[in-house]
């Protein structure tokens, strides 16, 4: 199949490599000329995925029309907050509306509070049965080096999800099909907020006990939020819920955990973000989820304290004290 990859950061590059290995024709778009020149000169995306060879069979270009030409699948790999803007450039160049859209962006748009699949549907007019969310515990640094990985392809049409299974599956990259699109997307987006908390926990020196509690109760918050949008509770026990939460909170590769850790050490959010090459989706997703939780009266104390820490300069120590001294509760999943 001919597949257009929109966005050539670490994950877009990695998935282009997977698709290329599966003998698909891959064209990739980036607006960063330095990245294109780097790949042409060194066969490597040094900025986002150093040490991994990008073969010349993957055609990387800043010509969006060339990349989209006769594409049967369009893979959206740009950050969630710029997806709408990029799609505005994509849609006028499409010659038909028969493509399958796959999104791997993990975030909730500020102001509209829409998930990425909802943005794609709104901007392109494509039916939900041709929009697939690919999500799960999958750091690009590991997948690109063929570390065994399992993720989820979610679509309202199980047949479309199964088609994407076949397109992406390899001996090291296993895809499960799912029809709970909202649950898979919410799990993928909100785990980044809890990863920020886990990083703050590490940076402040609170310990493994604290981080385990944050992850466990964080999963409860994800489930509560998902319930408000008709997500299935069992989805959050799966790869895009608990699985992605574990890897993002624990891994050295996690951008969101890194941001939290630096803040836990006493640095400002502005200072940390300015020195990062890649996007930590959890920062802006925290803003969206905090606002939605207040509007819908969803109890999310960890998210609330992360919001105050990121955007209102609350100290990690004070945030933890507020969490630990809340009114005593009976533990449940609801």
C-alpha positions in Angstrom: 0.0 0.0 0.0 1.0 3.6 -0.4 1.1 5.3 3.0 1.6 9.0 3.8 3.3 9.7 7.2 2.5 13.3 8.3 5.1 14.3 10.9 8.6 12.8 11.0 9.6 13.1 14.7 10.7 10.0 16.6 7.4 8.1 16.4 6.6 9.1 12.8 10.1 8.0 11.8 9.8 4.7 13.7 6.4 3.8 12.2 7.7 4.7 8.7 10.5 2.1 9.3 8.0 -0.5 10.4 5.8 0.1 7.3 8.9 0.1 5.1 10.0 -3.3 6.5 6.5 -4.6 5.7 7.1 -3.6 2.0 4.7 -0.7 1.9 5.5 2.4 -0.1 6.1 5.1 2.4 6.2 8.8 1.8 6.8 11.1 4.8 6.2 14.8 5.3 8.1 17.2 7.6 8.4 21.0 7.4 11.9 20.9 8.9 14.4 21.2 6.1 17.2 20.4 8.5 15.7 16.9 9.1 15.2 16.3 5.4 18.8 17.3 4.7 20.1 15.2 7.6 18.3 12.1 6.3 19.6 12.6 2.7 23.2 13.2 3.9 23.5 10.7 6.7 20.5 8.3 6.3 19.5 9.2 9.9 17.0 11.4 11.7 19.7 12.6 14.1 17.5 15.1 15.9 14.7 12.8 16.8 16.0 9.2 16.5 19.8 9.2 16.5 21.6 6.0 15.7 18.8 4.5 13.6 19.3 4.1 9.8 16.5 5.6 7.6 16.7 3.8 4.2 16.3 5.7 1.0 13.2 3.7 0.2 11.4 6.0 2.6 10.8 9.2 0.7 10.9 12.2 3.0 9.8 15.6 1.7 8.4 19.0 2.6 6.1 18.8 -0.4 2.8 17.8 1.2 1.1 17.2 -2.2 3.8 14.7 -3.2 3.5 12.8 0.1 -0.3 12.6 -0.1 -0.5 11.6 -3.8 -2.7 8.5 -4.1 -2.1 7.6 -0.4 -4.3 4.7 0.8 -3.5 5.3 4.4 -2.6 8.7 6.0 -0.7 8.4 9.3 -1.0 11.5 11.5 2.1 11.7 13.7 2.2 15.4 14.5 1.5 16.6 18.1 -2.1 16.9 19.1 -2.1 20.7 19.6 -1.0 21.3 16.0 -3.1 18.5 14.3 -5.9 20.9 13.4 -3.5 23.3 11.8 -1.7 20.7 9.8 -4.9 19.0 8.6 -6.0 22.4 7.3 -3.1 22.1 4.9 -3.8 18.4 4.1 -7.5 18.5 3.2 -7.3 20.8 0.2 -4.7 18.5 -1.4 -6.7 15.3 -1.1 -8.1 14.0 -4.4 -10.5 11.5 -2.8 -12.0 10.7 0.5 -11.4 6.9 0.6 -8.2 6.8 2.7 -7.9 5.2 6.1 -6.7 7.7 8.7 -4.4 6.5 11.5 -3.5 8.7 14.4 -0.7 8.2 16.9 -0.9 11.6 18.7 -1.7 11.4 22.4 -3.4 14.5 23.7 -6.6 16.5 24.1 -6.9 19.7 22.3 -6.9 22.9 24.3 -10.1 25.0 24.2 -12.2 22.5 22.2 -11.3 19.5 24.5 -11.5 17.2 21.5 -9.6 13.9 21.1 -7.4 13.7 18.0 -9.7 11.3 16.2 -12.5 13.8 16.7 -10.4 16.6 15.2 -9.7 14.4 12.2 -13.4 13.6 11.7 -14.3 17.3 12.1 -11.7 18.7 9.7 -11.7 16.1 7.0 -15.3 14.9 7.1 -14.2 11.3 7.2 -16.5 8.8 8.9 -15.4 7.3 12.2 -15.2 3.8 10.6 -12.1 4.9 8.7 -10.3 6.6 11.6 -8.0 4.3 13.6 -6.2 5.2 16.8 -2.9 3.4 17.3 -1.8 3.6 21.0 -0.1 1.7 23.7 3.3 1.3 25.6 5.6 2.0 22.7 8.7 4.2 23.0 10.1 4.9 19.5 13.7 4.4 20.8 12.8 0.7 21.5 10.5 -0.1 18.6 13.0 1.3 16.1 15.5 -1.2 17.5 13.1 -4.1 17.2 12.4 -4.4 20.9 9.2 -6.6 21.3 6.2 -4.3 21.7 2.4 -4.7 21.8 -0.1 -1.9 21.2 -3.8 -1.4 20.2 -5.5 -0.3 17.0 -8.9 1.1 17.9 -11.7 1.9 15.4 -15.5 1.9 15.5 -15.2 -0.6 12.7 -13.5 -3.8 13.9 -12.8 -4.7 10.2 -10.8 -1.5 9.7 -8.9 -2.1 12.9 -8.1 -5.6 11.7 -6.8 -4.2 8.4 -4.5 -1.8 10.3 -3.4 -4.8 12.4 -2.1 -6.5 9.2 -0.5 -3.4 7.8 1.6 -2.7 10.9 2.2 -6.1 12.5 5.8 -7.6 12.5 7.6 -10.2 14.4 8.5 -7.6 17.1 5.5 -5.3 16.8 2.2 -6.9 17.8 -1.2 -5.1 17.3 -4.4 -5.9 19.1 -7.8 -4.7 17.7 -10.2 -2.7 19.8 -13.5 -0.8 19.2 -13.4 1.4 22.2 -11.9 4.5 20.5 -12.6 7.0 23.3 -11.2 4.7 25.9 -8.0 4.0 24.0 -7.5 7.7 23.2 -8.3 8.8 26.8 -5.9 6.2 28.2 -3.1 7.4 25.9 -3.6 11.0 26.6 -4.2 11.0 30.4 -1.4 8.7 31.3 0.9 11.5 30.4 -0.5 13.6 33.2 0.2 10.8 35.7 3.7 10.4 34.2 4.3 14.1 35.0 3.3 13.3 38.6 5.6 10.2 38.7 8.5 12.4 37.4 7.8 15.0 40.0 7.8 12.2 42.6 11.3 11.1 41.4 12.7 14.6 41.2 11.5 15.5 44.7 12.9 12.2 46.1 9.6 10.8 47.4 10.3 7.2 46.7 8.9 4.1 45.0 6.0 3.8 47.5 4.8 7.3 46.5 5.1 6.6 42.8 3.2 3.3 43.0 0.4 5.1 44.8 0.3 7.8 42.2 0.1 5.3 39.3 -2.6 3.2 41.0 -4.8 6.2 41.9 -4.0 7.8 38.6 -5.5 4.9 36.8 -8.7 5.5 38.9 -8.8 9.1 37.7 -8.3 8.0 34.0 -11.2 5.6 34.5 -13.4 8.3 36.0 -12.7 10.6 33.1 -13.3 7.9 30.6 -16.7 7.0 32.2 -17.9 10.5 31.4 -17.2 9.9 27.8 -18.7 6.4 27.6 -15.3 4.6 27.5 -15.2 1.0 28.7 -13.7 0.4 32.1 -11.8 -2.7 31.0 -10.0 -0.7 28.3 -8.0 1.0 31.1 -6.8 -2.4 32.4 -5.3 -3.0 28.9 -2.3 -1.8 26.8 -3.6 1.7 26.2 -4.4 2.1 29.9 -2.3 0.4 32.5 0.3 -0.7 29.9 1.0 2.8 28.6 0.8 4.2 32.2 3.5 1.8 33.4 6.0 2.5 30.6 5.4 6.3 30.6 5.8 6.6 34.4 8.8 4.4 34.7 10.9 4.7 31.5 14.0 6.8 31.0 12.7 7.5 27.5 9.5 9.2 28.8 9.4 12.9 27.9 6.6 13.6 30.4 8.3 11.8 33.2 11.5 13.8 32.4 9.6 17.1 32.6 8.0 16.1 35.9 11.4 15.0 37.3 13.0 18.4 36.4 10.1 20.3 38.0 10.4 18.0 41.1 14.0 19.2 41.4 12.8 22.8 41.6 13.1 24.0 38.0 10.4 26.0 36.2 8.2 24.6 33.5 9.2 27.3 31.1 12.9 26.5 31.6 12.4 22.7 31.2 10.3 23.0 28.0 12.7 25.5 26.4 15.5 23.0 26.4 13.5 20.0 25.0 13.7 18.9 21.4 10.5 16.8 21.5 7.0 17.6 22.7 5.7 16.5 26.2 2.0 16.2 25.4 1.0 15.9 29.0 1.6 19.5 29.8 -1.1 21.0 27.6 -3.3 17.9 28.1 -3.2 18.7 31.8 -4.8 22.1 31.1 -7.5 20.5 29.0 -8.4 17.7 31.4 -8.3 20.0 34.4 -10.8 22.3 32.8 -13.1 19.5 31.7 -13.0 17.8 35.1 -14.1 21.0 36.7 -16.9 21.6 34.2 -18.2 18.0 34.5 -17.5 17.7 38.3 -15.2 14.7 37.9 -13.1 14.0 41.0 -9.4 14.1 39.8 -7.2 15.2 42.7 -3.9 14.1 41.2 -4.6 16.0 37.9 -5.7 19.0 40.0 -2.4 19.1 41.9 -0.4 18.6 38.7 -2.2 21.6 37.2 -1.5 23.8 40.2 2.2 22.7 40.1 2.6 23.3 36.4 0.6 26.5 36.0 0.4 28.1 39.4 3.9 27.4 40.7 2.7 25.2 43.6 5.6 23.3 45.1 5.8 19.5 44.7 5.9 19.1 48.5 2.8 21.2 49.1 1.0 19.3 46.3 1.9 15.9 47.9 0.7 17.1 51.3 -2.6 18.2 49.8 -3.0 14.7 48.3 -2.1 12.8 51.4 -4.2 14.8 53.8 -7.5 14.7 51.8 -10.6 13.3 53.5 -10.2 9.5 54.0 -11.9 7.4 51.4 -13.0 3.8 50.7 -11.0 2.4 47.9 -13.0 1.6 44.8 -12.7 1.8 41.0 -15.5 4.2 40.3 
